[in-house]
Amino acid sequence: MSGIDSLFSGLRTASSGLAAERVRIDTIADNISNAQTTHTPDGGAFRRKVVHFEPIPQTVRNGRARGGGVRIRHVARDMSTPMEMIHDPGHPDANEAGMVEFPNVNSVREMADLMTAVRAYEANLKSQEIFMRMAQRALEMIR
């Protein structure tokens, strides 16, 4: 694999990380914005969403690397974290016992996840910037 192929492989890897973290950031923002949604079109309270990544296998074909990085496997509803039940008989979504089901969204957890996703996004962006500078220097050396 030549140096330029390595450079583009690094760019593709960083780009895939940027795209994946962007989906994660958007999903966390959706969770936070629905932290008090007690009634969805599907019925019931909003369920927190979680992004699942998977690696993109790197293959070498004709001496050129392809793939590498990460992609979204799927975005799934968090079925393991319990919903919160609060007694509020006056709430329009209260059941016959006066209990209201609230989303399983913990704002502190979401903010911590958001900070992690933003840092990972920034790291991938920095990697891309470094790869671009390396490419510019390589072109300058050729001239």
Buried (B, 14 or more C-beta within 10 A) or exposed (E): EEEEBEBBBBBBBBBBBBBBBBBBBBBBEBBBEBBEBBBEEEEEBBBBBBBEBEEBEEEEEEEEBBBBBBBBEEBEEBEEBEBEEEEBEEBEBBEEEEBBBBBBBBEEEBEEBBEEBBEBBEBBBEBBEEBEEBBEEEEEEEE
